Amino acid sequence: MAKVHFITQGCSANHADSEIMEGILSDKGHEIVDDENSADIIVYNTCTVKGKTETYFRKKLKELERKKKVIIAGCIPQAEKNKEQFKEHSIIGTFQIDKIDYAVNETMEGNLVTLLKRENKSRLNLPKTRKNSIIEIVPINDGCLGSCTFCKTKQARGNLFSYPENDIIRHISKAIEDGAKEIWLTSQDTAAYGKDKGSSIIELLGKITGIERDFMLRVGMGNPDFLKDCAEKYASAIKHNRVFKFVHIPVQAGSDKVLRDMRREYTVNDFKKIVMKLREEIPSITISTDIICGFPTETEDDFRETLKLVDDIRLDVINISRYFPRPGTAAALMAQLDGNILKNRTGRLTELFRRIALENNRKWLGWEGNVLIDEVGKNSTSIGRNYAYKQVVVDGVLEIGLEMKVRITGCTPFCLKGKAI
């Protein structure tokens, strides 16, 4: 039996995949270790979304392969066309993670394996570890229905495949029995759930919130394409008392021209209407979005439209990315903008967002209510979440899973600061 160390990059779906692979290996008798130096073998679960992340992976791989056996897993080997570059390693893609025990056994024996077959199957109700004792990450579908010109993840995760509702409900129920208090629904696009099966994310949320247990549900990223025609029903689902008042809806740009060039199937006005409906139904909702700065066809006027959108709708969370061409995507073939332009636009958007986020968070000063401690913070603090999934930092190293009442006494653009009452 091997000592196995995992390195995981990327989104919550990737982290869920690692938890499943760790669970399978533990179930087969292998030992999962936190220290890479004490491991016999490293499983490196990779992400292909950003060039910076892939650059780090390649640098780290060179360091690791001098002293350890390495299995390269996840999106990079699945999406990369040139498999020859990985010929010194076993590789396992995003579709066959249930075969990780075979990959580890063969690699430890000196046999390299390639497991990249694309086969749609649910990855629920498998052996699984939980990195955070109270958070269960639940994939609800693989792939998406989009064809974004900037995205390489589609090459790794493929077309939409929604998992059966019964499998999802059974998985969540078991996790709650095992002590989970937060359930995170994740996928490349939760809003697309069920479009391949005649169902919908609205129906799924209704069934999950019908589970008569004590838990809170966080709904992961959903694209505007599939929310623009059901925003009112979506808001009603989020209003349920078992759901965090939090949504993540990536707009990517504030210019319709740029959205068309990105092949995003909605307009800026569609996005605004979704936000308006959610706020109408849930005034204190936390809304998160993603924005890419410096897409190849983005002009200065286009970027000003993005700044205007951000200033107008004043969202709580914005994940800002500087555009980076991903090999094999349509946008990588376009004429690229100068790096100084990208840096300038990223800086301007970041400055605007931080000002707005701080103003938004100041509105919470004096609020009193319950938070669920779900993370250890820095410098002898703990981190909890309130009903709107706002990050609340409190003094002291507290027990994960503790629910406590706090008063908000301070804030930054990124968190609230609370004191126990």
N, C-alpha and C positions, 0 to 999 in steps of 0.2 A: 504494500500500500504506500502511496506517495504523500509527501507533504506538499500541498498546493497553495500558492499565493495568487490572488486575483488583483489585477489592476483594471479599473473600469473607467472609461471616459464617457462623456456624453449625457444624454437625456435620461429621464426616469425609466423609459422603456429599456434602455441598455442596462441600467442598474437592476431592473427586475430580471432581465436575462441572466445577469451574474448571480443573483440570489438563487435562481432556479438551478444553474449549473453547480453552484456550491452545494445546494441541497442534494442534488443527485450524487455528487461525489462523496459527500458525507454519508449518505445512505448506503453507498457501496463500500464504505470503510476507509476512505481516504481522509486525511487530516487537513483542514483548511487553516492556514497560518497567516498571521498579520504581518510578519516580518519576511520580506522577500529574501533576505540573506539566509534564513533557515529553511527555505523551501527547496524541494527537489526539482520543482517545475513551476513555471509561471504561466498563467492564462491571462493574456492581455486582450481585454474586450474593448475594441476600438470604435471610434466615432469618425465619421467622414464629413460632418456638417461644415466645419471650419478648417481652413488651411493651417491656421496656427496650431490647432489640436493635432492634426496629422503630422505636422513638422515635429512637434514634441514627441509623438509616438515613435517616429523613425529615429530620432536621437536617442530616446530611452531604449529602444530595441537594440541598438548597437552596443549600448552599455551592458544590457542584460545578457545578450547572446554570447558574450565572452566568458560567462561564468555559469549560466543556467540553460536548461532546456526551456524553450518558449513555444507555447501554442498561441498563434494569432487568431483571435476570435472577432466576431461582430461585423460591423458595417464595412470596414476597409477591405478585408479579403473578399467579402461578398460582392462589393461594387467594383473593385479594381479589375480592369480587363487584363492587365499584364500580371498573370499569376507567377511568372518566372521569378519575379523579384522576391517571392516568398519560398523558393524551392528548398531553402535550408531549414524550413520549419513546417510543422503540422499546422493546418488551417481549418477552422470551423466557422461557417457563416452564420447568418441570422436565422436560418430555417431549421437547422439540425442540432440545436443546442441540447436536445435530449440525448445525443450521442456523445456527450462530453466524457463519460467514463471510458468509452472505447478509445477516444482520442488520447486521453491521458495514459491509459494502459499501453497502447501501441507506441506512443512517443517515448515512454520510459524504457521500453524494450529496444529502442533505437530505430523503430519503424515510423516513417513520416506518413501522415494520412491527410487527405483532402476531402472535406465534408461540406460541399457547397450546393448540394441538390436543393432545388426550390420545391418545397412541398407544403401546401397549406394545411396546417393542423393547429389546434388549440394548444397553448403552452400553460394551461391552467391545471390546478389540482395535481401537480407534480411535486416531488420532494423539494423543499425550498428553505433557505435560511432567511432570516430577517435582520438586516444590518441594524435597524432601529427597532427596538422591541415592541413599540406601539404603532409603527407605521407599516401598513401592508400596501405594496405597490402592485396594482392589478392591471395587467395589459388586457384591453378589451377587443382590440383588433390589430392586425398587421397591415402595413402598407397604407395607401391612400388612393384617391381618385384624381389627384392633381397631375399637372405636367409643368411645374414651375421651371423656368429657364435657368434659375440659379441653383437649383437643389440637386444634390447628388444622392440624398437619402433614398429617393425613389428607386435608384439602381440597386440599393442594398435591401430594401424592405418590400419592393414590388407593389402590386395592385392590392386594393382593399380586400381583406379577408376578415370578416367579423366573427368573433367567437360566439358559440351558442349561449343564449341568455342563461339557461339552466346551469351551464358550467361556471359562468361568472357568479351567479347567486350562490352556488355551492362553495366556490372558492372563498368568497367574502365571508360567508357564514362560518366556515371552518377557521378563517383567520381571526374573526372576532372571538370565537370560542377559545382560541389560543392566546388571547390577550391583546390583539390589535385594537386600537382606539381611533386611529385615523386610517381611512381607506382612500388611497389615491388611485383614481382611474387614469390610465395613461395609454397613449398610442401616438402615431404620427398625426392623427386627426380624429379626436373623439367625436366631433360633430358629424363625421361621415359614418359613424357606427350604424350598421344595419341597412345601409343603402344597397348592399348586395344581397340582402335577405328579406327585403320587404318590411323591415323594422326601422327603428330610429333610436337616437340617443334619448329622446324624450321618454319613449316607452321603457327603455332600459333603466333610466333614473327612477321612474315610477316603481319598478319592481325592486330595485335596490333599497329605496327608502321605505319599502314595505316590510323589510326585514325587521322584526320586532326585537332589536337588540340595542345596546348602548354604544353608539359609534358616531363619528363625524365623517362626512364624505367630501373629498376634494376632487373636483372635475378638472381634468387636464386640458391641454390645448385643443381648441376647436376652431377651425377656419371659418371665416365669415360666409363663404360660399353656401354652407349648409345651415347657417343660422339666420340668414337674412329673411327667409320666408316663414320662420317659426320662432321669432324672437320672443313673442309674448308667451308661448308655451314653454320655451326654454327658461324664461324668467320665473314662471310659475313653478317649474321643477326646482330651480335653485332656491326658491323661497322656503322650501321644506325645512323643518327645524333640524333635520339630520344632515343638512348640506351647508358647508362653509359658504358664506356670501362672497364668493370669489370666482372669477372667470378669467381665462387666458385666451384672448382672441387676437391673433397676429394680423396687423394691418399691412406691415412691411414698407409702405410708402404712402405719402399724402397726395400723390399726383395720379390721376386716372391714366395718364399716358404711360407713366412708369409701370403702373399695375398691369396695363395691357402688355407691355413689353416683358414683364415678368410672367405673363400668362396666369394672372390671378383672376378668378372668375367672379369678381364683384367690383363695385365702385367705392370711392371714398364715402359717398352719400349712403350707400348700403351699410357700411361700417358705422357711420354716425347714427343711423336709425337704430341699429342693434344696441349701441351704447345708450341712446336716449331711452329706449324701451326698458332696458335693464335698470337704469337709474330711476325711471318713473315707478317701477314696481318695487325696487329695493334701493332706496336712497343712499344707504351707507355701504353699498357693494364695493368691493375692491376689484378693479378691472386692470388687467395686465395685457400688454401688447408687445410685439416685436417690430423693430424698424431696422432696415438695412440702409446704411449711408453709402452713397457713391456707386449705385448700380450703373453699369456702363452708359445707359442712355439718359441718366438723370442730369438735367441741366440745373443751373443755379436757380432758375425760376421754379423748376420742379421741387427742388429742395426747400425753397421758401414756402411752397404749399405744404410740405411736410411739417415745417416749423409752425405754420399757421394752424394746422390740424392739431398738433400737440398743444399749442397755446389755447385753442378753442375748447378741446374736450378734457384737458387737464387730468390725464389718467394717473393712477397711483404707482404703477410699475411699468417701466419700459426697458426691455432687453435690447440694447443698442449694439448693432454689429457693423463693423466696417466691411464693405463688400470685398470678397476675395474670390477670384475665379476658381471654380472647382473643375478639374479635368473631366471631360466627357459631358459637360453640360452645354446647352446652347449659348448661355451668356458668356461662357469662357471664350467663345469664338468672336465675340463682339469687340470693337475697339474699346480699350480700357481707359479709364480716367487716370490722371496723374495722382500719385500717392499723396502729394501735398493737399490736393483737393479733398481726398477721402479723410485725411487727418483733420483738416479744417472743419469739414461738415460734421464729423463725429464729435469734435470738441464743442461746436456750437449747440448741437442737439443735446449733448450731455449737460451742458451748463443750463440750458433752458429747463430740461427735465428735473434737474436737482432742485432748482428754485421752486418749481411747481410741486414736486413731491414733498418738500419741506412745508410749503403752505398747506397742502392737503393734510399732512400729519399733525400740524398744529391744531387742526380742528378736533383732534382726539384728546387734547389736553383736558384733564379733569374727568375724563370718562372713567366710570367704575364698572367692572364686570368680571366675568370668569375668563381665565385663560387656561389652556391645556399645555403643560410643560412637555415638549417633545424633542428637546435638543440641549446638549451641554454647550454653553457659550464660552467666550474667552474671559480671562482674568476673573475667575471665580464668579461667573454669572451663569444664568440659565435662560433658555429661550422658550417662550410659549407662543401660542396662537389664540387670538380671540375669535369671535363668531364670524368676523369678516376676513379671517386668515391674515390679520395684521401681525407682523412679528413684534413681540413684546419681550424686551430684555429686562430681567429682574436680577437683583443681587443674590448671590449664594448658589452653591451647587445643590440643586434640588433633584428629587427623584423623578425620573422620566415616567410620565403617565399621571403625575400629580395635577389635579385641577384645583386652582386657587383663585381667590378674588383679588384684584389689583386696582389701583388708581393710577392713571397715566399722568406722570409728572414731568416728562421731557420727551424730546424726539429728535431725530435726525432725518434726512431725506429717505433713509432706508429702514428705519425701525422706530418703534415707540419704546419709551422707558417707563417701567411700572414699579410701583411699590406695593407690597402685600398689605392688605387691610383686613 
